[in-house]
């Protein structure tokens, strides 16, 4: 296997996967919505670029020509300008699966999310589950990945929390327990699973080494910085009202789906991927100690 087709390659996780593919000797074809924007991110240095969209099946088939596997990463955390969860997560995945089958590709790696399940409370997780089910029924040699919160170079999650610790009073949003995983470990899992038959027809939950609430991550950041701050815990009921209000605006920082997901535990039931794919996890604590000065 030499040539891999990838969607979502310009994103946070996608750029790390392209780098890991390149370092492992694979040729990568990246579907991008704008070649010009992708070049600004230097994606063209490690992947061939094909302009297109997951909702445009003709561009998918063109990009997949002569490829031997598909890595499908595209997803959204909020709905913007007609890009609904169902359209991007389900219809988009359906298009990518059918395009792969039409050109004779058998290997399919799919990015989902931890918490995805049939009776999920959030529309995000519900549509992710619909996509998973389509992949599982496709007849392709699939592997589905369900990561917890992902941290690393270029992430929005940990960097936002670090920024919050600069405030004199830190607002604390209530959350369930998370098991953040390092982005390079996620990229490694994708690349190592490509030709590993142990991973065929499996759904892996990807988690890091420790449990944290949002407040505990903030406390960890403060400890590493050697700083002290006052904290203001915001009641869950107030967070829901705030999120409902913010949904009316474009590029809102918080929506009701995110509040629902934050309230749930986001932890793995097993660590099968570590054993099957031989992954050495980088802890959140070790990562923070390297980047916080």
C-alpha positions as CSV (number, residue, x, y, z in Angstrom):
1,X,0.0,0.0,0.0
2,X,1.6,3.3,-1.1
3,X,-1.0,5.9,-2.1
4,X,-3.6,7.2,0.5
5,X,-6.5,9.6,-0.1
6,X,-7.4,11.9,2.8
7,X,-10.3,14.3,3.5
8,X,-9.9,17.0,6.2
9,X,-6.2,17.2,5.7
10,X,-6.0,20.9,6.3
11,X,-7.5,20.6,9.8
12,X,-5.7,20.3,13.1
13,X,-5.6,16.5,13.2
14,X,-5.4,16.1,9.4
15,X,-2.2,18.1,9.1
16,X,-0.6,15.8,11.7
17,X,-1.8,12.7,9.9
18,X,-0.4,13.9,6.6
19,X,2.9,14.5,8.3
20,X,2.9,11.0,9.8
21,X,2.0,9.5,6.4
22,X,4.9,11.4,4.8
23,X,7.4,10.3,7.4
24,X,6.2,6.7,7.0
25,X,6.8,6.7,3.2
26,X,3.2,6.9,2.0
27,X,2.1,9.1,-0.9
28,X,-0.9,11.2,0.1
29,X,-3.6,12.8,-2.0
30,X,-5.5,15.5,0.0
31,X,-8.9,16.7,-0.9
32,X,-9.1,20.4,-0.2
33,X,-11.7,23.0,-0.7
34,X,-9.1,25.6,-1.8
35,X,-5.7,24.7,-3.1
36,X,-4.5,28.2,-2.5
37,X,-5.4,28.1,1.2
38,X,-3.9,24.6,1.5
39,X,-0.6,25.9,0.1
40,X,-0.5,28.6,2.7
41,X,-0.6,25.9,5.3
42,X,2.3,24.1,3.5
43,X,0.1,21.0,2.9
44,X,1.4,20.8,-0.7
45,X,4.9,20.0,0.6
46,X,3.8,16.6,1.8
47,X,0.7,15.8,-0.2
48,X,-0.7,16.1,-3.7
49,X,-3.7,18.5,-3.6
50,X,-7.0,17.9,-5.3
51,X,-9.7,20.6,-5.1
52,X,-13.1,19.3,-4.3
53,X,-15.7,18.7,-1.6
54,X,-17.1,15.7,0.2
55,X,-20.6,16.7,-1.1
56,X,-19.3,16.5,-4.7
57,X,-18.9,12.9,-5.6
58,X,-17.2,13.6,-8.9
59,X,-14.3,15.4,-7.2
60,X,-14.0,12.4,-4.7
61,X,-13.6,9.9,-7.5
62,X,-11.0,12.0,-9.3
63,X,-9.0,12.4,-6.2
64,X,-9.2,8.7,-5.2
65,X,-7.9,7.5,-8.6
66,X,-5.0,5.0,-8.1
67,X,-5.3,5.2,-4.3
68,X,-5.4,2.1,-2.1
69,X,-7.0,3.5,1.1
70,X,-9.1,6.3,2.3
71,X,-8.7,8.3,5.5
72,X,-11.9,10.3,6.2
73,X,-11.6,13.0,8.8
74,X,-14.1,15.7,7.9
75,X,-16.4,16.8,10.7
76,X,-17.8,20.0,12.3
77,X,-18.3,21.0,15.9
78,X,-20.9,23.6,15.1
79,X,-23.3,24.2,12.2
80,X,-22.5,27.2,10.0
81,X,-24.1,28.5,6.8
82,X,-26.1,25.4,5.9
83,X,-23.4,23.0,6.9
84,X,-25.5,20.8,9.1
85,X,-24.3,17.9,11.2
86,X,-26.4,15.5,9.1
87,X,-25.1,16.9,5.9
88,X,-21.4,16.9,6.8
89,X,-21.2,13.9,9.1
90,X,-23.7,11.5,7.5
91,X,-24.2,12.5,3.9
92,X,-20.5,13.4,3.5
93,X,-19.4,10.1,4.9
94,X,-21.9,8.3,2.6
95,X,-20.5,10.0,-0.4
96,X,-16.9,9.2,0.5
97,X,-17.7,5.6,1.2
98,X,-19.6,5.2,-2.1
99,X,-16.8,6.9,-4.1
100,X,-14.2,4.6,-2.6
101,X,-16.3,1.5,-3.5
102,X,-16.8,2.8,-7.1
103,X,-13.1,3.1,-7.7
104,X,-12.2,-0.2,-6.1
105,X,-10.7,0.9,-2.8
106,X,-11.2,-1.6,0.0
107,X,-9.5,0.0,3.0
108,X,-11.3,2.8,4.9
109,X,-10.3,4.6,8.0
110,X,-12.9,6.8,9.6
111,X,-12.7,9.5,12.2
112,X,-15.6,9.5,14.7
113,X,-15.7,10.8,18.3
114,X,-15.8,9.3,21.8
115,X,-19.4,9.5,23.1
116,X,-20.9,8.5,19.7
117,X,-23.8,6.1,20.2
118,X,-27.3,5.4,19.0
119,X,-29.2,7.2,21.7
120,X,-26.8,10.1,22.2
121,X,-28.2,13.3,23.6
122,X,-26.3,15.6,21.2
123,X,-27.0,15.9,17.5
124,X,-23.3,15.9,16.9
125,X,-22.9,12.4,18.4
126,X,-26.2,11.2,16.8
127,X,-25.0,12.1,13.3
128,X,-21.6,10.7,14.0
129,X,-23.3,7.4,14.9
130,X,-25.3,7.4,11.7
131,X,-22.0,7.8,9.8
132,X,-20.4,5.0,11.7
133,X,-23.2,2.6,10.9
134,X,-22.9,3.4,7.2
135,X,-19.2,2.6,7.3
136,X,-19.8,-0.6,9.2
137,X,-22.4,-1.7,6.6
138,X,-20.3,-0.7,3.6
139,X,-18.5,-4.0,3.1
140,X,-15.1,-2.1,3.2
141,X,-12.2,-3.1,5.4
142,X,-12.9,-0.4,7.9
143,X,-11.4,1.0,11.1
144,X,-13.3,3.6,13.1
145,X,-11.6,5.8,15.6
146,X,-13.4,7.5,18.5
147,X,-10.9,9.9,20.2
148,X,-11.6,11.8,23.4
149,X,-10.5,15.5,23.4
150,X,-7.3,15.9,21.3
151,X,-4.5,18.2,22.4
152,X,-1.2,19.2,20.8
153,X,0.5,21.7,18.5
154,X,-2.2,23.9,17.0
155,X,-5.2,22.7,19.1
156,X,-8.0,25.0,20.1
157,X,-8.9,23.3,23.4
158,X,-5.8,23.3,25.6
159,X,-4.6,26.7,24.2
160,X,-7.9,28.3,25.2
161,X,-7.6,26.9,28.7
162,X,-4.0,28.2,28.9
163,X,-5.3,31.7,27.8
164,X,-8.0,31.5,30.5
165,X,-5.3,31.1,33.2
166,X,-4.0,34.6,32.3
167,X,-7.3,36.1,33.7
168,X,-7.4,37.4,37.3
169,X,-10.6,35.4,37.8
170,X,-11.1,32.2,35.8
171,X,-14.7,31.2,34.8
172,X,-15.1,27.4,35.3
173,X,-17.7,25.6,33.1
174,X,-18.9,22.3,34.7
175,X,-17.8,19.2,32.8
176,X,-17.7,15.5,33.0
177,X,-14.4,13.6,33.0
178,X,-12.2,13.7,29.9
179,X,-9.2,11.6,28.8
180,X,-7.3,14.0,26.5
181,X,-5.1,12.3,23.9
182,X,-2.0,13.7,22.1
183,X,-2.6,14.5,18.5
184,X,0.6,12.7,17.4
185,X,-0.6,9.6,19.1
186,X,-3.9,9.9,17.1
187,X,-1.9,10.3,13.9
188,X,0.2,7.4,14.7
189,X,-2.8,5.2,15.3
190,X,-4.2,6.0,11.9
191,X,-1.0,5.3,10.1
192,X,-0.2,2.2,12.0
193,X,-3.6,0.8,11.4
194,X,-3.5,1.2,7.6
195,X,-1.9,-2.2,6.9
196,X,-2.4,-3.9,10.3
197,X,-5.0,-6.6,9.9
198,X,-5.7,-6.6,13.7
199,X,-7.4,-3.3,13.2
200,X,-9.7,-4.4,10.3
201,X,-13.4,-4.2,11.2
202,X,-12.8,-2.6,14.5
203,X,-14.0,0.5,16.4
204,X,-11.2,1.9,18.6
205,X,-11.7,4.4,21.5
206,X,-8.7,6.6,21.7
207,X,-7.8,8.1,25.1
208,X,-4.8,9.4,26.9
209,X,-3.3,8.4,30.2
210,X,-5.4,10.3,32.9
211,X,-8.9,11.5,33.8
212,X,-9.6,15.2,34.1
213,X,-12.5,17.6,34.5
214,X,-12.1,21.0,32.8
215,X,-11.3,22.5,36.2
216,X,-8.7,19.9,36.9
217,X,-6.9,20.7,33.6
218,X,-6.9,24.4,34.6
219,X,-5.5,23.5,38.0
220,X,-2.8,21.5,36.3
221,X,-1.9,24.4,34.1
222,X,-1.7,26.8,37.0
223,X,0.4,24.3,39.0
224,X,2.9,24.0,36.1
225,X,3.0,27.8,35.8
226,X,3.4,28.2,39.5
227,X,0.5,30.6,39.5
228,X,-2.6,31.1,41.6
229,X,-6.0,32.5,40.5
230,X,-9.5,33.0,41.8
231,X,-12.0,30.7,40.1
232,X,-15.7,31.4,39.5
233,X,-17.8,28.3,39.0
234,X,-20.7,28.9,36.6
235,X,-23.8,26.8,37.3
236,X,-24.8,24.4,34.5
237,X,-28.2,25.9,34.2
238,X,-26.7,29.3,33.4
239,X,-24.2,27.8,30.9
240,X,-27.2,26.3,29.0
241,X,-28.9,29.7,28.9
242,X,-25.8,31.4,27.7
243,X,-25.1,28.8,25.0
244,X,-28.7,29.1,23.7
245,X,-28.3,32.8,23.4
246,X,-24.9,32.6,21.7
247,X,-26.3,30.2,19.1
248,X,-28.0,33.1,17.4
249,X,-24.6,34.5,16.3
250,X,-22.2,33.4,13.6
251,X,-18.9,31.8,14.8
252,X,-20.4,31.4,18.3
253,X,-17.9,30.2,20.9
254,X,-20.4,27.9,22.6
255,X,-23.6,26.1,21.6
256,X,-26.1,23.8,23.3
257,X,-24.7,20.7,21.7
258,X,-21.2,21.4,23.2
259,X,-22.7,22.1,26.6
260,X,-24.5,18.7,26.5
261,X,-21.3,16.9,25.4
262,X,-19.2,18.7,28.1
263,X,-21.6,17.5,30.8
264,X,-21.0,13.9,29.9
265,X,-18.0,11.7,30.8
266,X,-15.7,11.3,27.8
267,X,-13.6,8.3,28.8
268,X,-12.6,5.0,27.2
269,X,-13.8,1.6,28.2
270,X,-10.6,-0.1,27.1
271,X,-7.2,0.6,25.6
272,X,-7.2,-2.0,22.9
273,X,-5.7,0.4,20.3
274,X,-2.5,0.7,22.4
275,X,-1.9,-3.0,22.3
276,X,-3.0,-3.6,18.7
277,X,-1.1,-0.7,17.2
278,X,1.8,-0.4,19.7
279,X,1.3,3.2,20.8
280,X,3.4,4.9,23.5
281,X,1.1,7.6,24.9
282,X,2.3,11.1,25.7
283,X,0.5,12.4,28.8
284,X,-1.1,15.8,29.0
285,X,1.0,16.7,32.0
286,X,4.3,16.0,30.1
287,X,3.1,17.9,27.1
288,X,2.1,21.0,29.2
289,X,5.5,20.9,31.0
290,X,7.2,21.3,27.6
291,X,5.1,24.1,26.2
292,X,4.4,26.2,29.3
293,X,7.1,28.7,30.2
